[in-house]
Amino acid sequence: MITAAENLVFDPQIIRRFDINGPRYTSYPTADRFVETFDTDSCRRFLENRVTGSARQPISLYFHIPFCNTICYYCACNKIITKDHGRSAKYLKYLAKELALQSGFLQVDDKAVAQLHWGGGTPTFLSHDEMRQLMAATRRHFRLIDDGEYSIEVDPRKVDRATVELLGELGFNRMSVGVQDFDESVQRAVNRIQSEEETFAVIDSARANGFKSVSIDLIYGLPRQTVTGFSRTLDRVISASPDRLSIYNYAHLPSLFKPQRRILESDMPSADNRLQILALAIGKLTEAGYVYIGMDHFAKPSDELAVAQRAGRLHRNFQGYSTYSDCDMMSFGISSISKVGPTYYQNVKTLDEYYEQLDKGKLPVYRGIELNADDILRRSIIQALMCHFELSMAAVEAQYDIDFRTYFSFELEALREMVQAGLLLVEDKRIIVLPAGRMLVRAISMVFDSYLRTGQEQKRYSKVI
């Protein structure tokens, strides 16, 4: 099996040719395909009958903490800018209500948790007492297994050593640290002033407090970003030796995300500069020994993501790449998305709606989808391509009782141009994404997305690269 540890081939001409707009495939079907006819009653039915395969599997929990002290202009997350901790105090009371409501549909022996993640917003907006409160509420309703993966997104500007120590005491053992870029000019342009010293102090503290994995998030394509400046950022980040790195493509969509309107178009790097920055990052990380996991993710060969990929256990969900492929995900808070059995469902997006629904004793679900047989089949194919860069047609045929070449005759014909360009091989019983195609795996996966049949459909998404 071809693994992601093999070298990438970065060909600017090929990338320009296939750099189209497309989904990130944290789910399939993607969230924009959810429907409002999938409501609270639909959700409750699947929670009460939660079964994965022939036996219940551990659960993954996600909590959306939407509050931020300041606004980062590039951010496209669902967030609330405030310094008023009265708002977070009220929110936590309703998170506890939702915890009780969702968990109440499960069987008593069906509450083992293998993964937990706090995302945002800024989870470290919460005070120490609020963090204790939320974790205590979680443990009242679920059982966190001893060797689980418990992670949190951290803004180093809002965290000191005492906070990191508390996080360790609460059970967190993995941390994602937002950096984006250390270049001061870029930081001013996106309203996120963050020193190297405070960033590395948090990372050092995480290691001192027993965190098993530290990840650093970077973004390329930000205003005022240059190859030289980002090169310095990469050197400093690599010197900190994080276990994982994510290098996200900034999607500038000011018509959709109001904070981005504060970014000057004249400050945006050209398409060629963006590619140069990305090529530089790939080169430096590969030289430093990091493995390309897929999409935006790199990891040390010893990291759990790389190990899971080699073992064929890598999975992709709303938090990105994951080591647990069998988990159902139960999510809490505004706009959070859950996956239970053959369904996805999303919570309402505003605080007022969230509070109103929970005050009525109803799950705050406003849309979702129950996957049909074709959705489940195509999801498995997209997962295989995104996570392993390889697909066994024989395995798909055996599992889903189809003739692959007949069922996907349209898709195989659509892949022909990519095959000719050297992005992938289509053998008798395998599809293999070649090193030149791995950065473009989103574009390859889109061929199997039955909801995308016209170029017009793609315009709602960001560029692949």
Phi and psi in degrees as a GROMACS rama.xvg file:
@    title "Ramachandran Plot"
@    xaxis  label "Phi"
@    yaxis  label "Psi"
@TYPE xy
-70.5891  130.56  ILE-2
-112.03  163.607  THR-3
-71.7021  -8.37231  ALA-4
-72.9886  -17.6307  ALA-5
-72.0184  159.211  GLU-6
-62.9516  144.144  ASN-7
-80.6391  152.638  LEU-8
-113.051  118.128  VAL-9
-104.371  103.94  PHE-10
-115.25  104.513  ASP-11
-55.7515  -37.8169  PRO-12
-65.6792  -42.8504  GLN-13
-64.1625  -42.2205  ILE-14
-64.1599  -44.6368  ILE-15
-59.7304  -36.5609  ARG-16
-68.0588  -37.689  ARG-17
-112.419  11.2495  PHE-18
-81.5154  82.3104  ASP-19
-102.656  174.909  ILE-20
-82.7597  136.055  ASN-21
-167.687  165.148  GLY-22
-68.1404  162.743  PRO-23
-91.9572  -9.23874  ARG-24
54.6777  48.2192  TYR-25
-75.4984  -12.0624  THR-26
-152.243  162.064  SER-27
-142.728  124.177  TYR-28
-63.6032  156.194  PRO-29
-73.061  161.527  THR-30
-59.4075  -28.3972  ALA-31
-69.8223  -5.87437  ASP-32
-96.8367  -4.5821  ARG-33
-65.3275  152.789  PHE-34
-124.506  149.697  VAL-35
-77.0521  -10.3726  GLU-36
-72.7144  -17.251  THR-37
-83.5989  106.446  PHE-38
-120.263  -163.976  ASP-39
-57.704  -42.613  THR-40
-64.1637  -39.8086  ASP-41
-61.936  -45.6477  SER-42
-60.7198  -47.2004  CYS-43
-59.2931  -39.526  ARG-44
-60.5236  -41.8106  ARG-45
-78.086  -30.463  PHE-46
-64.8056  -40.991  LEU-47
-69.0434  -22.3145  GLU-48
-116.366  31.8476  ASN-49
-64.3638  110.525  ARG-50
-141.59  130.913  VAL-51
-113.562  114.654  THR-52
68.5072  -135.131  GLY-53
-97.2542  -5.41662  SER-54
-147.182  155.498  ALA-55
-67.9632  138.683  ARG-56
-109.771  160.854  GLN-57
-58.0325  158.72  PRO-58
-102.312  153.012  ILE-59
-109.657  131.69  SER-60
-111.195  139.498  LEU-61
-129.747  135.5  TYR-62
-121.385  124.714  PHE-63
-94.9908  116.252  HIS-64
-106.365  102.642  ILE-65
-83.9856  -5.54117  PRO-66
-85.0064  141.844  PHE-67
-137.78  143.828  CYS-68
-71.4738  -39.2175  ASN-69
-133.881  163.64  THR-70
-101.054  132.896  ILE-71
-96.1849  123.489  CYS-72
-62.954  -26.9225  TYR-73
-78.7671  -14.7955  TYR-74
-69.4983  135.576  CYS-75
-115.667  13.0144  ALA-76
-78.3512  161.748  CYS-77
-79.2734  109.607  ASN-78
-140.695  162.579  LYS-79
-131.07  118.47  ILE-80
-87.7865  118.361  ILE-81
-163.359  156.812  THR-82
-113.83  6.38647  LYS-83
-90.2066  106.729  ASP-84
-75.3974  -7.71022  HIS-85
-62.5792  -31.915  GLY-86
-70.4585  -41.2366  ARG-87
-70.5996  -33.0758  SER-88
-61.4038  -43.9886  ALA-89
-65.7158  -42.3017  LYS-90
-58.7625  -42.5327  TYR-91
-63.5565  -35.2434  LEU-92
-61.4836  -37.963  LYS-93
-79.2295  -30.0837  TYR-94
-59.6523  -40.4818  LEU-95
-63.2157  -37.8295  ALA-96
-62.4875  -43.8064  LYS-97
-67.9168  -38.5306  GLU-98
-56.109  -49.123  LEU-99
-62.9582  -39.4568  ALA-100
-69.0227  -51.4131  LEU-101
-64.223  -48.4251  GLN-102
-65.9255  -25.5112  SER-103
-64.4782  -19.6641  GLY-104
-83.0913  -14.0005  PHE-105
-87.6516  159.698  LEU-106
-72.9486  155.931  GLN-107
-58.4763  -37.3751  VAL-108
-89.8268  16.6023  ASP-109
-120.211  41.898  ASP-110
-132.481  25.9504  LYS-111
-80.1316  131.056  ALA-112
-113.358  123.693  VAL-113
-98.9268  -24.7659  ALA-114
-137.664  143.046  GLN-115
-143.621  139.047  LEU-116
-143.265  133.092  HIS-117
-104.639  120.896  TRP-118
-126.347  179.419  GLY-119
-156.416  -157.645  GLY-120
52.6882  -158.972  GLY-121
-130.273  98.2096  THR-122
-56.4434  -32.202  PRO-123
-79.2439  8.48423  THR-124
-64.4049  -31.0099  PHE-125
-63.5831  144.436  LEU-126
-72.6769  167.216  SER-127
-58.7939  -43.2338  HIS-128
-63.7697  -37.8058  ASP-129
-66.8825  -38.277  GLU-130
-62.7702  -44.5845  MET-131
-60.6796  -41.2073  ARG-132
-62.007  -45.8536  GLN-133
-67.6283  -41.8896  LEU-134
-68.223  -36.8656  MET-135
-63.5581  -41.9753  ALA-136
-62.7038  -39.7374  ALA-137
-61.796  -46.2421  THR-138
-70.8182  -20.655  ARG-139
-67.9181  -30.2199  ARG-140
-108.102  -18.4022  HIS-141
-134.962  160.154  PHE-142
-110.669  113.104  ARG-143
-83.6011  118.29  LEU-144
-69.4018  157.123  ILE-145
-63.3913  -37.04  ASP-146
-105.424  28.2181  ASP-147
-76.3194  171.356  GLY-148
-105.535  113.084  GLU-149
-123.435  109.327  TYR-150
-123.523  159.738  SER-151
-146.685  142.666  ILE-152
-86.4662  132.3  GLU-153
-124.435  134.228  VAL-154
-99.799  109.962  ASP-155
-59.7327  -20.1435  PRO-156
-71.103  -16.3204  ARG-157
-117.564  13.6609  LYS-158
-131.105  133.464  VAL-159
-116.39  -178.621  ASP-160
-62.5867  -36.269  ARG-161
-62.9727  -37.8218  ALA-162
-67.0971  -43.5524  THR-163
-62.5734  -40.6538  VAL-164
-60.9308  -41.2525  GLU-165
-63.9065  -43.1167  LEU-166
-58.0616  -41.7199  LEU-167
-62.4493  -41.2425  GLY-168
-64.4769  -34.7777  GLU-169
-73.6516  -14.1061  LEU-170
115.915  -4.63949  GLY-171
-67.4638  138.519  PHE-172
-134.279  5.83709  ASN-173
-141.494  145.459  ARG-174
-139.863  136.859  MET-175
-111.659  121.719  SER-176
-107.731  120.117  VAL-177
-77.9259  127.214  GLY-178
-123.786  -55.2933  VAL-179
74.417  -64.9728  GLN-180
-166.71  138.552  ASP-181
-87.6296  -6.99202  PHE-182
-65.4327  123.193  ASP-183
-62.8345  -35.4023  GLU-184
-64.5897  -41.4619  SER-185
-65.9313  -43.2013  VAL-186
-59.4486  -41.3954  GLN-187
-65.6452  -38.5787  ARG-188
-66.7701  -26.6913  ALA-189
-109.47  5.41561  VAL-190
61.9146  43.5593  ASN-191
-138.07  86.9861  ARG-192
-88.2489  118.074  ILE-193
-147.117  121.591  GLN-194
-84.0227  157.227  SER-195
-64.7895  -38.3203  GLU-196
-60.6006  -48.4497  GLU-197
-68.7697  -31.9876  GLU-198
-66.5488  -49.8748  THR-199
-72.4175  -24.6029  PHE-200
-64.8355  -38.7738  ALA-201
-66.3295  -43.1857  VAL-202
-63.4091  -44.9009  ILE-203
-60.0147  -40.9234  ASP-204
-66.6095  -38.2104  SER-205
-60.5947  -43.7487  ALA-206
-67.8337  -37.3196  ARG-207
-66.3663  -23.5346  ALA-208
-104.129  19.4676  ASN-209
83.3223  14.8379  GLY-210
-66.1447  130.631  PHE-211
-78.9117  -25.2932  LYS-212
-147.208  133.718  SER-213
-122.912  126.216  VAL-214
-114.145  144.242  SER-215
-115.983  132.706  ILE-216
-101.299  128.221  ASP-217
-122.387  160.485  LEU-218
-132.101  133.193  ILE-219
-109.501  149.766  TYR-220
96.8414  11.2314  GLY-221
-75.9787  160.069  LEU-222
-60.403  142.189  PRO-223
66.474  11.4324  ARG-224
-78.9363  138.437  GLN-225
-129.587  162.68  THR-226
-61.8999  -44.7619  VAL-227
-63.4047  -46.6725  THR-228
-64.4099  -42.6965  GLY-229
-70.8321  -27.8796  PHE-230
-62.3949  -42.1646  SER-231
-64.0603  -41.0978  ARG-232
-60.5232  -45.9139  THR-233
-60.7764  -41.77  LEU-234
-61.1096  -43.4349  ASP-235
-67.657  -40.6313  ARG-236
-66.3671  -45.5108  VAL-237
-62.5012  -34.8877  ILE-238
-64.0785  -25.2136  SER-239
-79.102  -11.2987  ALA-240
54.2931  53.2428  SER-241
-65.0042  154.447  PRO-242
-72.1071  -32.489  ASP-243
-138.034  155.425  ARG-244
-136.008  142.383  LEU-245
-120.606  128.401  SER-246
-119.603  95.0301  ILE-247
-85.3464  148.708  TYR-248
-86.0307  119.874  ASN-249
-70.6864  122.879  TYR-250
-99.2113  107.874  ALA-251
-87.6526  99.7829  HIS-252
-130.088  67.2724  LEU-253
-62.6005  -21.7717  PRO-254
-70.5957  -22.5924  SER-255
-99.7811  -34.2142  LEU-256
-122.047  106.368  PHE-257
-56.9545  -40.83  LYS-258
-57.3598  -28.7068  PRO-259
-69.0307  -14.0223  GLN-260
-69.8364  -14.7047  ARG-261
-82.6866  -5.37209  ARG-262
-91.2455  127.709  ILE-263
-75.5106  131.713  LEU-264
-58.916  -33.8959  GLU-265
-67.747  -17.354  SER-266
-88.8801  -8.36935  ASP-267
-75.2127  135.934  MET-268
-68.1848  152.414  PRO-269
-70.1417  165.78  SER-270
-59.9071  -38.7915  ALA-271
-65.9406  -40.2203  ASP-272
-65.3111  -38.2774  ASN-273
-59.6732  -44.8611  ARG-274
-65.1649  -38.329  LEU-275
-63.2995  -40.6639  GLN-276
-64.3448  -43.9341  ILE-277
-64.3684  -43.4298  LEU-278
-61.1771  -40.919  ALA-279
-60.6338  -46.0532  LEU-280
-62.1788  -44.8212  ALA-281
-60.9758  -44.5781  ILE-282
-62.0936  -47.1668  GLY-283
-66.2697  -41.9509  LYS-284
-69.6599  -40.5829  LEU-285
-62.7213  -43.6438  THR-286
-63.037  -32.8771  GLU-287
-79.7954  -1.96504  ALA-288
98.2881  7.54446  GLY-289
-80.263  147.093  TYR-290
-95.8938  137.321  VAL-291
-79.8496  115.21  TYR-292
-84.3112  -38.8143  ILE-293
146.049  159.414  GLY-294
52.9279  -110.387  MET-295
-108.631  4.54186  ASP-296
-104.164  136.304  HIS-297
-128.479  151.747  PHE-298
-151.671  155.612  ALA-299
-64.601  149.626  LYS-300
-57.3178  -27.3549  PRO-301
-85.9577  -8.6161  SER-302
-69.5274  152.935  ASP-303
-59.7732  -32.7583  GLU-304
-64.1539  -45.4457  LEU-305
-66.0681  -40.222  ALA-306
-63.0293  -44.504  VAL-307
-63.3012  -37.7901  ALA-308
-65.3863  -44.2541  GLN-309
-62.8531  -31.9222  ARG-310
-87.2378  -2.51709  ALA-311
76.5781  21.393  GLY-312
-106.441  1.55557  ARG-313
-67.9636  144.221  LEU-314
-138.511  162.078  HIS-315
-129.376  131.178  ARG-316
-143.253  -161.754  ASN-317
-70.0706  -12.467  PHE-318
-99.3437  8.26152  GLN-319
101.148  -141.898  GLY-320
-80.6183  143.713  TYR-321
-138.908  154.604  SER-322
-93.068  -9.39484  THR-323
-108.487  109.622  TYR-324
-87.0006  -18.5346  SER-325
-97.6265  -2.68956  ASP-326
-72.5046  134.409  CYS-327
-79.2569  148.069  ASP-328
-114.535  122.324  MET-329
-107.261  124.335  MET-330
-118.258  152.182  SER-331
-135.735  145.497  PHE-332
102.042  169.993  GLY-333
-62.0543  139.584  ILE-334
65.1857  1.48691  SER-335
-70.0691  151.317  SER-336
-119.388  131.852  ILE-337
-109.35  157.345  SER-338
-130.401  114.969  LYS-339
-132.469  117.366  VAL-340
57.4716  -133.839  GLY-341
-89.4375  34.4593  PRO-342
-134.789  157.177  THR-343
-126.341  145.637  TYR-344
-148.843  147.203  TYR-345
-121.757  141.179  GLN-346
-77.7433  162.445  ASN-347
-59.368  160.159  VAL-348
-100.244  -13.6065  LYS-349
-115.385  155.642  THR-350
-62.5338  -43.2933  LEU-351
-59.8864  -45.7268  ASP-352
-63.7794  -41.2076  GLU-353
-61.2134  -49.2168  TYR-354
-65.3643  -40.1745  TYR-355
-61.92  -45.531  GLU-356
-64.6465  -44.4333  GLN-357
-69.101  -32.0103  LEU-358
-63.9193  -25.2833  ASP-359
-86.778  -1.14363  LYS-360
76.1351  22.1406  GLY-361
-110.457  144.807  LYS-362
-60.2876  136.323  LEU-363
-82.5173  44.9567  PRO-364
-87.5281  135.289  VAL-365
-121.431  -12.9901  TYR-366
-163.057  160.96  ARG-367
-175.331  -168.489  GLY-368
-158.076  140.083  ILE-369
-101.157  120.665  GLU-370
-71.6972  138.8  LEU-371
-90.7216  179.578  ASN-372
-61.257  -38.8168  ALA-373
-67.4182  -39.8768  ASP-374
-59.3328  -45.7463  ASP-375
-64.6657  -40.7601  ILE-376
-61.3184  -49.9283  LEU-377
-68.4414  -34.661  ARG-378
-59.3983  -41.9322  ARG-379
-64.2919  -35.5053  SER-380
-70.2096  -45.7915  ILE-381
-63.9722  -39.7733  ILE-382
-59.9802  -45.3279  GLN-383
-62.2147  -44.5902  ALA-384
-65.6651  -44.413  LEU-385
-69.3575  -32.604  MET-386
-99.1118  -30.7344  CYS-387
-124.862  -7.17176  HIS-388
59.438  24.497  PHE-389
-157.214  146.003  GLU-390
-135.548  128.697  LEU-391
-92.9634  111.192  SER-392
-63.3734  -37.088  MET-393
-62.9894  -41.3101  ALA-394
-65.7325  -40.5048  ALA-395
-63.8816  -43.0896  VAL-396
-61.9816  -41.0546  GLU-397
-68.1576  -39.921  ALA-398
-76.2448  -36.378  GLN-399
-111.731  3.27913  TYR-400
55.7091  53.7984  ASP-401
-132.265  163.458  ILE-402
-95.779  110.897  ASP-403
-57.3495  -48.7662  PHE-404
-67.1864  -28.1775  ARG-405
-77.099  -47.4571  THR-406
-62.8243  -38.9069  TYR-407
-112.334  36.8873  PHE-408
-62.6838  -40.0175  SER-409
-62.0268  -44.7562  PHE-410
-67.6881  -40.9496  GLU-411
-63.8445  -36.2805  LEU-412
-67.9332  -38.8635  GLU-413
-67.601  -24.0682  ALA-414
-79.3723  -9.6707  LEU-415
-57.3676  -42.2496  ARG-416
-63.3682  -38.007  GLU-417
-69.3738  -36.1053  MET-418
-62.5242  -46.201  VAL-419
-64.2067  -29.1269  GLN-420
-82.6384  -5.04035  ALA-421
85.7698  20.2225  GLY-422
-82.8063  -29.5119  LEU-423
-157.199  165.327  LEU-424
-112.836  138.594  LEU-425
-116.174  102.087  VAL-426
-92.726  -173.042  GLU-427
-60.2132  -43.0023  ASP-428
-130.395  14.3936  LYS-429
-142.924  149.166  ARG-430
-116.667  125.381  ILE-431
-123.129  122.951  ILE-432
-81.2979  118.803  VAL-433
-79.7605  163.538  LEU-434
-50.484  -34.6345  PRO-435
-72.1299  -16.0189  ALA-436
-103.352  -5.00048  GLY-437
-69.5505  -35.0076  ARG-438
-68.8618  -16.7134  MET-439
-109.552  23.472  LEU-440
-64.7072  -25.648  VAL-441
-62.2729  -44.7295  ARG-442
-64.4508  -38.2702  ALA-443
-65.855  -44.1938  ILE-444
-63.1204  -32.6002  SER-445
-59.4936  -26.0534  MET-446
-61.7679  -30.2887  VAL-447
-92.6197  3.20468  PHE-448
-86.7203  105.553  ASP-449
-71.1456  -14.8955  SER-450
-80.8851  -11.7165  TYR-451
-107.038  103.5  LEU-452
-124.869  -5.2074  ARG-453
-137.33  154.784  THR-454
-60.4309  -30.1134  GLY-455
-60.3557  -36.2959  GLN-456
-63.3118  -27.3377  GLU-457
-79.0431  -16.3506  GLN-458
-66.2199  -19.7431  LYS-459
-76.0801  -10.5374  ARG-460
-105.744  166.263  TYR-461
-82.491  171.517  SER-462
-66.7081  148.848  LYS-463
-63.5873  -40.3333  VAL-464
